[in-house]
Amino acid sequence: MAYEPVIGVEVHAQLHTKTKLFCSCPTSFGLPPNTQVCPTCLGLPGSLPVLNRRAVEMAVRTGLALHCEIMLTNQFSRKNYMYPDLPKGYQISQYDLPICGPGWLDISVNGESKRVRITRAHLEEDAGKNVHDVPVEGSGVDLNRAGTPLLEIVTEPDLHSSDEVDAYLKTLHDLLVYLEVCDGNMEQGSFRCEPNVSLRPRGHDRLGTKVELKNINSFRFAKEALEFEISRQTEALTEGETIRQETRLWDVQKGQTVVMRSKEEAHDYRYFPDPDLLSVRVDAEWIESLRQTIPELPSVRLKRFVTEYHLPEYDAKILTDSKNLADYFEACVKLFPQPKTVSNWVMGELLRELNTANTSPESSPVGPEHLVELLQLVEEGTISLKVARDLFPEFYASGKTPDQLVKEKGLVQVSDESVLEKLINEVLTQHPNQVNQYRDGKETVLGFLVGQVMKASQGKANPGKVNTLLKQHLTS
């Protein structure tokens, strides 16, 4: 029997606020354990939560970008469970009255558009982190992260393959980064996902028993975990086994999912409205004012890059995958209005160096104005395209301007016709057979002769002028 995967996804995105959701502790990453805590995020008796307005604003802006219904009245509840990284014994979350109701997000999978329905997006506080590699016997808990604002975005079970989930996660990730509500750093846990996957006989409507894959912070791991889980469930069902509703972890070392616990239901958490927090009311006018702050989103920008700059869709997709890279490209085009040339350099030389250095466009030592300076040297004929490309790694690493490097290395392109004439005469004298072949109609020989002149000039000759002058000599 053939089975069809049915997948829904929960994403936990840390909101990029300076302080936590219910207290004024900072949200900075990487500081010593338990140095960013206070009575509120430690859950000490007598402490009271105070809602972070900025987090609510970010949630509303995200909801608008996801075409969600913004709930004018929403409420925080207590989600009760005991775990070492949850000092209060409950998590403040939203349950039956979330801030963002139904919406949707369009994704592209293998060139085809697909709409993924969003069930809800709600605010909640993050838990702390258990640490198992402490230099003492046992484990520790770091509560710096406890209370950091999260936006949990939940889909309907609209996805049916690991490729579709991968496209959804990347599209949502880019949208959140464009909105500047989440830094998207998956290694630091700012963007984590929990796919829920079940199988059913192909063509049937009834859903199977779902298994949740917990806290995955890598696109690759999400894809691998789903592919393993789909295979595991298919094999189990084929052999007549029953799938258990449970939560599983992805074991990177073993390349398989492993059982974490049996899956809880909502009633297991004993939700009830948090008595320390009033209901949140947002008015329509404020929502509309936030709508005006939503920037041009990735899908819209991609289409504009194709129509306005006449770029291939492939180029536009790579450039708009990162907001900072798209901004960099547009800054270059304003100074050097040749979009395709700029695109080639940004996607080629610049991205190669950024990837090697594992850094982002906004941290590049080569700013837009410096890249344009290099392109202008090529455009003016001061250096050849080959020299510019060979020079780029040193240009990137040195911090020097293109003009400085070109002068230091004596790389100025030779365009003086008297110098080129001398080189051309020498090459023609040395290669009489090729000269005769060209004059007999074998025009492909011209490339060989141009190459010989370039070699004689140590790559400094202006290839355009060499080409023109050679043709004049050969036809005279």
C-alpha positions in Angstrom: 0.0 0.0 0.0 1.3 3.5 -0.8 1.3 6.0 2.0 1.1 9.8 1.9 2.9 12.0 4.5 0.9 14.7 6.1 3.0 17.4 7.9 2.2 20.4 9.9 5.0 22.6 11.3 5.4 24.7 14.5 8.1 27.3 14.4 9.5 29.0 17.5 11.0 32.4 16.5 12.8 34.4 19.2 11.7 38.0 18.8 14.5 40.5 18.4 13.7 42.6 21.4 16.3 44.1 23.8 14.5 42.8 26.9 12.5 39.8 27.9 8.8 39.3 27.5 7.8 40.0 31.1 10.8 41.7 32.7 13.6 44.1 31.8 16.4 41.5 31.7 18.4 41.7 28.5 18.2 39.1 25.8 21.9 39.1 24.7 23.2 35.7 23.6 26.4 34.0 24.9 26.9 35.7 28.3 27.9 33.6 31.4 25.1 31.4 32.7 22.5 32.9 34.9 23.8 36.5 34.6 20.7 37.8 32.8 18.0 36.9 35.4 15.8 38.6 37.9 13.0 37.5 40.4 10.4 37.6 37.5 12.2 35.2 35.1 13.4 33.1 38.0 9.8 32.7 39.1 10.4 33.8 42.6 7.4 34.3 44.9 5.9 37.8 44.8 7.4 38.8 41.4 4.9 40.0 38.8 5.2 40.0 35.0 4.9 43.2 32.9 4.3 42.7 29.2 6.8 44.0 26.7 4.9 46.2 24.2 7.7 45.9 21.6 7.1 42.1 21.5 3.4 42.6 20.9 4.2 45.1 18.1 6.5 42.5 16.4 3.9 39.8 16.7 1.3 42.0 15.0 3.7 43.0 12.2 4.5 39.3 11.6 0.8 38.4 11.6 0.1 41.1 9.0 2.9 39.8 6.8 1.4 36.3 7.1 -2.1 37.6 6.1 -3.4 36.6 9.6 -6.4 37.9 11.3 -5.2 40.1 14.2 -7.2 39.4 17.3 -8.3 42.7 18.9 -8.5 40.9 22.3 -6.0 38.2 23.2 -5.0 36.6 26.4 -2.1 34.9 28.2 -2.5 31.6 29.9 -0.4 29.4 32.1 0.8 26.1 30.5 1.7 23.9 33.4 4.4 21.3 33.3 7.5 20.5 35.4 10.9 20.7 33.8 14.3 21.8 35.2 14.6 24.7 32.7 11.2 26.1 33.6 11.7 27.6 37.1 8.0 28.6 37.7 6.7 25.2 36.9 4.6 26.7 34.1 5.1 28.7 30.9 3.2 31.9 30.2 1.8 31.3 26.7 -1.4 32.0 24.7 -3.9 29.3 24.2 -7.5 29.9 23.2 -7.1 33.6 22.5 -3.8 34.1 20.5 -2.7 37.4 19.1 -2.8 36.2 15.4 -5.5 34.0 14.0 -5.7 32.2 10.6 -3.5 33.3 7.7 -1.4 31.9 4.9 2.1 31.9 3.4 2.8 31.2 -0.3 6.0 29.1 -1.0 7.7 27.9 -4.2 8.5 24.2 -4.5 10.3 23.0 -7.6 9.1 26.0 -9.5 5.4 25.6 -8.4 3.6 27.8 -6.0 1.8 26.3 -3.0 -0.2 28.0 -0.3 0.4 26.9 3.3 -2.4 27.8 5.7 -1.3 29.3 9.1 -3.5 28.2 12.0 -2.3 30.8 14.5 0.7 32.7 15.7 0.9 33.3 19.5 3.3 34.9 22.0 5.0 32.9 24.8 8.1 33.0 26.9 11.1 30.8 26.2 12.4 28.3 28.7 15.9 28.1 30.0 18.5 25.6 28.8 19.8 22.5 30.4 23.6 22.2 30.2 25.1 18.7 30.4 28.8 19.5 29.8 29.5 21.5 33.0 32.8 20.9 34.7 31.2 19.3 37.7 29.3 16.0 38.3 25.8 16.1 36.9 24.0 18.8 34.8 23.3 22.5 35.2 20.6 24.8 34.0 21.2 28.2 32.4 18.2 30.5 32.8 19.5 33.4 30.8 17.1 32.4 28.0 14.1 32.0 30.3 11.5 34.6 29.5 12.9 35.6 26.1 9.9 36.4 23.9 8.9 33.7 21.3 6.4 33.8 18.5 5.1 30.3 17.8 3.8 30.0 14.3 1.6 26.9 13.6 0.5 25.6 10.2 -2.3 23.4 9.1 -1.3 19.9 8.0 -0.8 21.2 4.4 2.7 19.9 3.6 3.4 16.5 2.1 7.1 16.1 1.7 10.5 17.1 3.2 11.0 19.4 0.2 7.8 21.3 0.9 8.7 21.7 4.6 12.2 22.9 3.6 10.7 25.5 1.3 8.2 26.6 3.9 10.9 27.0 6.6 13.3 28.9 4.4 10.5 31.2 3.1 9.3 31.9 6.7 12.8 32.4 7.9 13.5 35.0 5.2 10.3 36.8 5.9 11.0 37.1 9.6 14.5 38.4 9.0 13.2 40.9 6.4 10.7 42.2 9.0 13.6 42.5 11.5 11.5 40.7 14.2 13.9 37.8 14.4 17.7 37.6 13.7 17.1 34.1 12.3 20.3 32.6 13.9 19.5 28.9 13.9 22.8 27.9 15.6 21.9 30.1 18.6 18.3 28.7 18.6 16.6 31.9 17.5 14.6 30.0 14.9 13.6 26.4 15.8 11.1 24.1 14.2 8.9 21.2 15.3 7.4 19.3 12.4 4.4 17.0 13.1 4.3 14.1 10.7 1.8 11.3 10.1 1.1 8.9 7.3 -2.2 7.8 5.7 -3.1 5.6 2.7 -2.7 7.7 -0.4 -6.1 9.0 -1.5 -7.6 8.8 2.0 -8.8 11.9 3.9 -8.5 10.7 7.4 -5.3 11.7 9.2 -3.0 9.1 10.8 -1.3 9.2 14.2 1.1 12.1 14.3 4.7 12.1 15.7 6.3 15.4 16.7 10.0 16.0 16.0 11.2 18.3 18.7 13.4 21.5 18.6 15.3 21.2 15.3 17.5 24.2 14.6 18.8 23.4 11.1 17.2 23.3 7.7 19.3 20.2 6.8 18.5 18.4 10.0 14.7 19.1 9.6 14.8 17.6 6.1 16.9 14.6 7.2 14.7 14.0 10.2 11.5 14.1 8.2 12.9 11.7 5.6 13.9 9.2 8.2 10.6 9.5 10.1 8.6 9.1 6.9 10.6 6.0 6.1 10.3 4.6 9.6 6.5 5.0 9.8 6.1 3.6 6.3 8.1 0.5 7.2 6.1 0.1 10.5 2.7 0.5 8.8 3.7 -1.9 6.0 4.6 -4.5 8.7 1.2 -4.0 10.5 2.6 -2.1 13.4 0.8 0.7 15.2 2.3 4.2 15.2 2.4 5.7 18.7 1.7 9.4 19.3 5.0 10.6 20.8 7.7 13.3 20.7 11.0 12.3 19.1 14.4 13.9 18.9 16.7 13.9 15.9 20.0 12.2 16.8 22.5 13.8 14.4 25.2 11.2 15.2 23.1 8.2 14.5 21.1 9.8 11.7 17.7 8.7 13.2 14.9 9.9 15.4 14.7 8.6 19.0 11.8 8.7 21.5 11.8 11.6 23.9 8.4 11.1 25.6 4.8 10.3 24.8 3.0 13.2 23.2 1.0 15.4 25.6 -2.4 16.8 24.7 -3.6 20.3 25.5 -5.5 19.1 28.6 -2.3 17.6 30.0 -1.0 21.2 30.4 -4.1 22.4 32.4 -4.2 25.7 30.7 -5.9 28.6 32.5 -5.8 32.4 32.1 -2.8 33.9 33.9 -4.2 35.8 36.9 -1.2 38.2 36.9 -1.8 39.5 33.4 -4.8 41.4 32.0 -6.2 40.6 28.5 -4.4 42.4 25.8 -6.5 44.7 23.6 -5.2 46.2 20.4 -7.1 48.7 18.3 -7.6 48.7 14.6 -5.9 52.1 14.1 -2.7 50.9 15.8 -2.8 47.8 13.6 -3.1 49.9 10.5 -0.2 52.1 11.6 2.0 48.9 12.0 0.9 47.7 8.5 2.6 50.8 7.1 5.9 49.8 8.6 6.1 46.4 6.8 9.0 46.5 4.4 9.1 45.1 0.9 9.0 41.3 1.5 11.2 38.7 -0.2 8.7 37.5 -2.8 7.7 41.0 -3.9 11.4 42.1 -4.0 12.3 39.0 -6.1 9.6 39.9 -8.7 10.7 43.6 -8.8 14.4 42.6 -9.3 13.3 40.6 -12.4 11.1 43.4 -13.8 13.0 46.5 -12.8 16.6 45.2 -13.2 15.9 42.6 -16.0 17.7 39.9 -14.0 17.2 36.2 -14.5 14.9 34.7 -11.8 17.9 32.6 -10.6 19.9 35.8 -9.9 16.9 37.5 -8.2 16.3 34.5 -6.0 19.8 34.4 -4.7 20.1 38.1 -4.2 16.8 38.4 -2.3 17.3 35.3 -0.1 19.1 37.7 2.2 17.8 41.2 3.0 21.3 42.4 3.6 22.6 41.0 0.3 19.6 42.5 -1.6 20.3 45.9 0.1 24.0 45.6 -0.9 23.1 44.8 -4.5 20.8 47.8 -4.8 23.3 50.1 -3.2 25.8 49.0 -5.9 23.3 49.5 -8.7 22.6 53.1 -7.6 26.3 53.9 -8.0 27.0 51.6 -11.1 23.7 51.2 -13.1 24.6 47.9 -14.8 22.5 45.4 -12.8 23.6 42.2 -14.5 27.3 43.1 -14.1 26.8 43.9 -10.4 24.7 40.7 -9.9 27.5 38.6 -11.4 30.1 40.1 -9.1 27.9 39.9 -6.0 26.9 36.3 -6.6 30.4 35.3 -7.7 33.4 37.0 -6.1 31.7 38.6 -3.1 29.6 35.6 -2.0 32.6 33.3 -2.4 34.7 35.4 0.0 31.7 35.9 2.4 31.1 32.1 2.5 34.8 31.4 3.0 35.0 33.9 5.9 31.6 32.7 7.2 30.4 36.3 7.4 27.4 38.3 6.2 27.1 41.1 3.7 26.7 43.8 6.3 30.0 42.7 7.8 31.9 42.6 4.5 35.1 44.6 4.5 34.2 45.4 0.8 31.4 47.9 0.9 29.2 48.7 -2.1 31.2 51.8 -2.9 34.4 49.9 -3.0 33.1 47.1 -5.2 31.8 49.8 -7.6 35.2 51.4 -7.6 36.7 48.1 -8.9 34.0 47.8 -11.5 34.6 51.3 -12.7 38.3 50.5 -13.2 37.3 47.7 -15.5 34.7 49.8 -17.3 37.3 52.6 -17.9 39.8 50.2 -19.2 42.3 50.8 -16.4 42.5 47.1 -15.6 41.2 44.1 -17.4 38.3 41.9 -16.2 40.7 39.0 -15.5 43.0 41.2 -13.5 40.0 42.5 -11.5 38.9 39.0 -10.7 42.4 37.8 -9.8 42.8 40.9 -7.5 39.5 40.5 -5.7 40.6 38.0 -2.9 43.4 40.3 -1.9 41.2 43.4 -2.3 38.7 41.7 0.1 41.3 40.7 2.7 43.6 43.7 2.7 41.1 46.5 3.3 42.9 48.6 0.6 41.0 50.4 -2.1 41.2 49.0 -5.7 43.1 52.0 -6.9 45.7 51.5 -4.2 46.2 47.8 -5.0 46.3 48.4 -8.8 49.0 51.1 -8.4 51.1 49.1 -5.9 51.1 46.0 -8.1 51.6 47.9 -11.4 48.4 46.4 -12.8 47.3 49.3 -14.9 46.0 48.1 -18.2 48.1 49.0 -21.3 45.9 51.0 -23.7 48.7 53.0 -25.4 48.3 52.1 -29.1 52.0 52.6 -29.8 53.0 50.0 -27.1 50.3 47.6 -28.4 51.4 48.0 -32.0 54.9 46.9 -31.0 53.6 43.8 -29.2 51.2 42.9 -32.1 54.0 43.2 -34.7 56.2 40.9 -32.6 53.4 38.3 -32.3 52.5 38.4 -36.0 56.2 38.0 -37.0 56.5 35.0 -34.6 53.3 33.2 -36.0 53.2 33.6 -39.8 51.3 30.3 -40.2 48.4 31.6 -38.1 48.4 34.9 -39.9 48.0 33.1 -43.3 45.3 30.9 -41.8 43.3 33.9 -40.7 43.7 35.6 -44.1 42.6 32.3 -45.8 39.3 32.6 -43.8 40.0 30.7 -40.6 38.7 33.5 -38.3 39.0 31.4 -35.1 42.8 31.9 -35.2 42.2 35.5 -34.1 41.6 34.2 -30.5 44.9 32.5 -30.5 46.7 35.7 -31.6 44.9 37.8 -29.1 46.0 35.4 -26.4 49.7 35.6 -27.5 49.6 39.4 -27.3 48.0 39.2 -23.8 50.7 36.8 -22.8 53.4 39.0 -24.1 52.0 41.9 -22.1 51.8 39.8 -19.0 48.0 40.2 -19.0 48.1 44.0 -19.0 47.1 44.8 -22.5 43.6 46.1 -23.2 42.0 43.1 -24.8 39.4 45.2 -26.7 42.0 47.4 -28.3 44.2 44.3 -29.0 41.3 42.7 -30.8 40.6 45.8 -32.9 44.3 46.5 -33.8 44.9 42.9 -34.7 42.0 42.8 -37.2 43.3 46.0 -38.8 46.8 44.5 -39.2 45.4 41.2 -40.5 43.1 42.8 -43.1 45.6 45.4 -44.4 
